[in-house]
Amino acid sequence: MPAELILAVPVSPPDTVATLAVEVDKVICPLQPEEFCAVGDHYQDFQQLTDEDVREMLKLVWNGNNKEEI
């Protein structure tokens, strides 16, 4: 069990933050617009990634302690 559970997201509607806040020790969410349709609306470039894109990115930062394939 972790000593502390922190939810960190860049943007979320305030009601979602409030709902999730009861499940964690701390919430970090700097942008909480009342008018919220989609996360991508708050970025200049919000390209969709494939599963393979994510696997490749994770391999770049993988710490090398675990040799299992992602």
N, CA, C and O atoms as a GROMACS GRO file, in nm:
protein
  280
    1MET      N    1   0.084  -0.118   0.000
    1MET     CA    2   0.000   0.000   0.000
    1MET      C    3   0.089   0.125   0.000
    1MET      O    4   0.184   0.132   0.078
    2PRO      N    5   0.060   0.222  -0.086
    2PRO     CA    6   0.143   0.342  -0.092
    2PRO      C    7   0.126   0.428   0.033
    2PRO      O    8   0.022   0.425   0.098
    3ALA      N    9   0.229   0.505   0.065
    3ALA     CA   10   0.221   0.597   0.178
    3ALA      C   11   0.128   0.714   0.146
    3ALA      O   12   0.062   0.768   0.235
    4GLU      N   13   0.124   0.751   0.019
    4GLU     CA   14   0.039   0.862  -0.023
    4GLU      C   15  -0.002   0.839  -0.168
    4GLU      O   16   0.079   0.796  -0.250
    5LEU      N   17  -0.126   0.869  -0.199
    5LEU     CA   18  -0.176   0.855  -0.335
    5LEU      C   19  -0.212   0.994  -0.387
    5LEU      O   20  -0.296   1.063  -0.331
    6ILE      N   21  -0.144   1.033  -0.496
    6ILE     CA   22  -0.163   1.166  -0.554
    6ILE      C   23  -0.220   1.151  -0.695
    6ILE      O   24  -0.167   1.074  -0.776
    7LEU      N   25  -0.326   1.223  -0.723
    7LEU     CA   26  -0.384   1.229  -0.857
    7LEU      C   27  -0.334   1.359  -0.920
    7LEU      O   28  -0.362   1.467  -0.869
    8ALA      N   29  -0.262   1.348  -1.030
    8ALA     CA   30  -0.210   1.465  -1.099
    8ALA      C   31  -0.256   1.460  -1.244
    8ALA      O   32  -0.218   1.371  -1.320
    9VAL      N   33  -0.336   1.557  -1.281
    9VAL     CA   34  -0.386   1.569  -1.418
    9VAL      C   35  -0.377   1.715  -1.459
    9VAL      O   36  -0.391   1.804  -1.375
   10PRO      N   37  -0.354   1.742  -1.587
   10PRO     CA   38  -0.337   1.882  -1.630
   10PRO      C   39  -0.468   1.960  -1.637
   10PRO      O   40  -0.470   2.081  -1.614
   11VAL      N   41  -0.578   1.892  -1.668
   11VAL     CA   42  -0.705   1.961  -1.686
   11VAL      C   43  -0.820   1.864  -1.657
   11VAL      O   44  -0.814   1.747  -1.694
   12SER      N   45  -0.922   1.916  -1.591
   12SER     CA   46  -1.038   1.834  -1.559
   12SER      C   47  -1.152   1.925  -1.515
   12SER      O   48  -1.128   2.032  -1.460
   13PRO      N   49  -1.276   1.883  -1.538
   13PRO     CA   50  -1.387   1.963  -1.487
   13PRO      C   51  -1.387   1.960  -1.334
   13PRO      O   52  -1.352   1.858  -1.274
   14PRO      N   53  -1.425   2.069  -1.270
   14PRO     CA   54  -1.422   2.077  -1.123
   14PRO      C   55  -1.501   1.966  -1.053
   14PRO      O   56  -1.459   1.917  -0.949
   15ASP      N   57  -1.616   1.928  -1.108
   15ASP     CA   58  -1.696   1.824  -1.042
   15ASP      C   59  -1.625   1.688  -1.045
   15ASP      O   60  -1.640   1.609  -0.952
   16THR      N   61  -1.550   1.661  -1.149
   16THR     CA   62  -1.473   1.537  -1.156
   16THR      C   63  -1.360   1.539  -1.054
   16THR      O   64  -1.334   1.439  -0.987
   17VAL      N   65  -1.293   1.653  -1.041
   17VAL     CA   66  -1.188   1.668  -0.941
   17VAL      C   67  -1.245   1.643  -0.802
   17VAL      O   68  -1.185   1.571  -0.722
   18ALA      N   69  -1.360   1.701  -0.773
   18ALA     CA   70  -1.424   1.685  -0.642
   18ALA      C   71  -1.461   1.539  -0.616
   18ALA      O   72  -1.443   1.489  -0.505
   19THR      N   73  -1.512   1.471  -0.717
   19THR     CA   74  -1.549   1.331  -0.703
   19THR      C   75  -1.428   1.244  -0.674
   19THR      O   76  -1.433   1.156  -0.587
   20LEU      N   77  -1.318   1.268  -0.746
   20LEU     CA   78  -1.198   1.187  -0.730
   20LEU      C   79  -1.119   1.224  -0.605
   20LEU      O   80  -1.045   1.140  -0.552
   21ALA      N   81  -1.133   1.345  -0.557
   21ALA     CA   82  -1.056   1.392  -0.441
   21ALA      C   83  -1.081   1.307  -0.316
   21ALA      O   84  -0.993   1.294  -0.232
   22VAL      N   85  -1.199   1.251  -0.305
   22VAL     CA   86  -1.229   1.168  -0.187
   22VAL      C   87  -1.159   1.032  -0.192
   22VAL      O   88  -1.153   0.961  -0.092
   23GLU      N   89  -1.105   0.997  -0.308
   23GLU     CA   90  -1.038   0.868  -0.326
   23GLU      C   91  -0.887   0.874  -0.309
   23GLU      O   92  -0.822   0.770  -0.301
   24VAL      N   93  -0.831   0.994  -0.303
   24VAL     CA   94  -0.686   1.012  -0.298
   24VAL      C   95  -0.648   1.105  -0.183
   24VAL      O   96  -0.733   1.168  -0.121
   25ASP      N   97  -0.517   1.112  -0.155
   25ASP     CA   98  -0.468   1.201  -0.050
   25ASP      C   99  -0.452   1.344  -0.098
   25ASP      O  100  -0.468   1.439  -0.021
   26LYS      N  101  -0.420   1.360  -0.225
   26LYS     CA  102  -0.393   1.494  -0.278
   26LYS      C  103  -0.428   1.497  -0.427
   26LYS      O  104  -0.408   1.399  -0.498
   27VAL      N  105  -0.481   1.610  -0.472
   27VAL     CA  106  -0.513   1.630  -0.613
   27VAL      C  107  -0.434   1.751  -0.664
   27VAL      O  108  -0.432   1.857  -0.601
   28ILE      N  109  -0.368   1.733  -0.778
   28ILE     CA  110  -0.302   1.843  -0.847
   28ILE      C  111  -0.368   1.854  -0.984
   28ILE      O  112  -0.356   1.765  -1.068
   29CYS      N  113  -0.439   1.963  -1.004
   29CYS     CA  114  -0.507   1.987  -1.132
   29CYS      C  115  -0.513   2.138  -1.152
   29CYS      O  116  -0.606   2.203  -1.105
   30PRO      N  117  -0.415   2.194  -1.222
   30PRO     CA  118  -0.407   2.340  -1.235
   30PRO      C  119  -0.518   2.405  -1.316
   30PRO      O  120  -0.549   2.522  -1.295
   31LEU      N  121  -0.578   2.333  -1.408
   31LEU     CA  122  -0.682   2.392  -1.493
   31LEU      C  123  -0.812   2.316  -1.473
   31LEU      O  124  -0.821   2.197  -1.505
   32GLN      N  125  -0.914   2.386  -1.419
   32GLN     CA  126  -1.044   2.324  -1.393
   32GLN      C  127  -1.156   2.412  -1.449
   32GLN      O  128  -1.230   2.475  -1.374
   33PRO      N  129  -1.168   2.415  -1.581
   33PRO     CA  130  -1.269   2.502  -1.642
   33PRO      C  131  -1.411   2.451  -1.620
   33PRO      O  132  -1.437   2.331  -1.627
   34GLU      N  133  -1.501   2.543  -1.593
   34GLU     CA  134  -1.643   2.508  -1.577
   34GLU      C  135  -1.700   2.453  -1.708
   34GLU      O  136  -1.776   2.356  -1.709
   35GLU      N  137  -1.663   2.518  -1.818
   35GLU     CA  138  -1.707   2.473  -1.951
   35GLU      C  139  -1.606   2.371  -2.002
   35GLU      O  140  -1.498   2.409  -2.047
   36PHE      N  141  -1.639   2.244  -1.995
   36PHE     CA  142  -1.545   2.138  -2.031
   36PHE      C  143  -1.613   2.039  -2.123
   36PHE      O  144  -1.716   1.981  -2.089
   37CYS      N  145  -1.553   2.021  -2.241
   37CYS     CA  146  -1.606   1.922  -2.335
   37CYS      C  147  -1.510   1.805  -2.353
   37CYS      O  148  -1.551   1.689  -2.351
   38ALA      N  149  -1.381   1.837  -2.371
   38ALA     CA  150  -1.282   1.733  -2.394
   38ALA      C  151  -1.144   1.782  -2.356
   38ALA      O  152  -1.114   1.902  -2.366
   39VAL      N  153  -1.059   1.691  -2.312
   39VAL     CA  154  -0.922   1.725  -2.275
   39VAL      C  155  -0.850   1.791  -2.392
   39VAL      O  156  -0.781   1.892  -2.375
   40GLY      N  157  -0.865   1.735  -2.510
   40GLY     CA  158  -0.798   1.786  -2.629
   40GLY      C  159  -0.830   1.930  -2.662
   40GLY      O  160  -0.752   1.996  -2.732
   41ASP      N  161  -0.942   1.980  -2.615
   41ASP     CA  162  -0.978   2.120  -2.640
   41ASP      C  163  -0.883   2.218  -2.572
   41ASP      O  164  -0.880   2.336  -2.606
   42HIS      N  165  -0.805   2.170  -2.476
   42HIS     CA  166  -0.718   2.257  -2.397
   42HIS      C  167  -0.571   2.248  -2.439
   42HIS      O  168  -0.483   2.293  -2.366
   43TYR      N  169  -0.546   2.190  -2.555
   43TYR     CA  170  -0.410   2.176  -2.608
   43TYR      C  171  -0.404   2.228  -2.750
   43TYR      O  172  -0.501   2.217  -2.825
   44GLN      N  173  -0.290   2.286  -2.787
   44GLN     CA  174  -0.270   2.326  -2.927
   44GLN      C  175  -0.257   2.203  -3.015
   44GLN      O  176  -0.311   2.200  -3.126
   45ASP      N  177  -0.186   2.102  -2.966
   45ASP     CA  178  -0.161   1.980  -3.043
   45ASP      C  179  -0.192   1.860  -2.954
   45ASP      O  180  -0.118   1.833  -2.859
   46PHE      N  181  -0.299   1.789  -2.983
   46PHE     CA  182  -0.340   1.674  -2.903
   46PHE      C  183  -0.360   1.554  -2.996
   46PHE      O  184  -0.471   1.503  -3.012
   47GLN      N  185  -0.249   1.512  -3.056
   47GLN     CA  186  -0.255   1.400  -3.150
   47GLN      C  187  -0.290   1.271  -3.077
   47GLN      O  188  -0.251   1.250  -2.962
   48GLN      N  189  -0.365   1.186  -3.144
   48GLN     CA  190  -0.396   1.055  -3.090
   48GLN      C  191  -0.277   0.963  -3.110
   48GLN      O  192  -0.209   0.970  -3.213
   49LEU      N  193  -0.251   0.879  -3.012
   49LEU     CA  194  -0.140   0.785  -3.019
   49LEU      C  195  -0.191   0.643  -3.030
   49LEU      O  196  -0.296   0.609  -2.975
   50THR      N  197  -0.116   0.561  -3.100
   50THR     CA  198  -0.150   0.419  -3.106
   50THR      C  199  -0.088   0.350  -2.984
   50THR      O  200  -0.003   0.408  -2.915
   51ASP      N  201  -0.130   0.227  -2.958
   51ASP     CA  202  -0.068   0.149  -2.850
   51ASP      C  203   0.080   0.131  -2.876
   51ASP      O  204   0.161   0.135  -2.782
   52GLU      N  205   0.118   0.112  -2.999
   52GLU     CA  206   0.259   0.094  -3.033
   52GLU      C  207   0.339   0.221  -3.005
   52GLU      O  208   0.451   0.214  -2.956
   53ASP      N  209   0.282   0.338  -3.034
   53ASP     CA  210   0.348   0.465  -3.000
   53ASP      C  211   0.379   0.470  -2.851
   53ASP      O  212   0.490   0.506  -2.811
   54VAL      N  213   0.282   0.436  -2.770
   54VAL     CA  214   0.299   0.441  -2.625
   54VAL      C  215   0.404   0.340  -2.580
   54VAL      O  216   0.487   0.372  -2.495
   55ARG      N  217   0.401   0.219  -2.635
   55ARG     CA  218   0.502   0.118  -2.599
   55ARG      C  219   0.643   0.169  -2.630
   55ARG      O  220   0.734   0.151  -2.550
   56GLU      N  221   0.659   0.231  -2.745
   56GLU     CA  222   0.791   0.282  -2.784
   56GLU      C  223   0.836   0.393  -2.689
   56GLU      O  224   0.953   0.398  -2.651
   57MET      N  225   0.746   0.482  -2.652
   57MET     CA  226   0.780   0.588  -2.558
   57MET      C  227   0.818   0.533  -2.421
   57MET      O  228   0.912   0.580  -2.358
   58LEU      N  229   0.743   0.433  -2.377
   58LEU     CA  230   0.775   0.371  -2.248
   58LEU      C  231   0.911   0.302  -2.251
   58LEU      O  232   0.985   0.305  -2.152
   59LYS      N  233   0.944   0.241  -2.363
   59LYS     CA  234   1.075   0.177  -2.375
   59LYS      C  235   1.188   0.279  -2.362
   59LYS      O  236   1.294   0.248  -2.308
   60LEU      N  237   1.165   0.402  -2.410
   60LEU     CA  238   1.267   0.506  -2.402
   60LEU      C  239   1.297   0.547  -2.258
   60LEU      O  240   1.409   0.586  -2.227
   61VAL      N  241   1.199   0.537  -2.171
   61VAL     CA  242   1.218   0.579  -2.032
   61VAL      C  243   1.226   0.462  -1.935
   61VAL      O  244   1.244   0.483  -1.815
   62TRP      N  245   1.213   0.341  -1.985
   62TRP     CA  246   1.216   0.221  -1.900
   62TRP      C  247   1.347   0.218  -1.822
   62TRP      O  248   1.453   0.239  -1.881
   63ASN      N  249   1.342   0.194  -1.694
   63ASN     CA  250   1.461   0.207  -1.610
   63ASN      C  251   1.560   0.092  -1.622
   63ASN      O  252   1.668   0.100  -1.564
   64GLY      N  253   1.529  -0.013  -1.694
   64GLY     CA  254   1.624  -0.121  -1.716
   64GLY      C  255   1.626  -0.225  -1.604
   64GLY      O  256   1.692  -0.328  -1.618
   65ASN      N  257   1.557  -0.200  -1.493
   65ASN     CA  258   1.555  -0.296  -1.382
   65ASN      C  259   1.466  -0.416  -1.412
   65ASN      O  260   1.487  -0.524  -1.357
   66ASN      N  261   1.370  -0.397  -1.498
   66ASN     CA  262   1.276  -0.504  -1.532
   66ASN      C  263   1.296  -0.536  -1.679
   66ASN      O  264   1.275  -0.451  -1.766
   67LYS      N  265   1.337  -0.656  -1.708
   67LYS     CA  266   1.370  -0.694  -1.846
   67LYS      C  267   1.250  -0.749  -1.922
   67LYS      O  268   1.264  -0.789  -2.038
   68GLU      N  269   1.131  -0.752  -1.860
   68GLU     CA  270   1.014  -0.802  -1.930
   68GLU      C  271   0.976  -0.707  -2.045
   68GLU      O  272   0.999  -0.586  -2.038
   69GLU      N  273   0.918  -0.764  -2.147
   69GLU     CA  274   0.870  -0.684  -2.260
   69GLU      C  275   0.746  -0.606  -2.219
   69GLU      O  276   0.660  -0.659  -2.149
   70ILE      N  277   0.737  -0.482  -2.262
   70ILE     CA  278   0.619  -0.400  -2.232
   70ILE      C  279   0.507  -0.442  -2.326
   70ILE      O  280   0.397  -0.387  -2.319
   0.00000   0.00000   0.00000
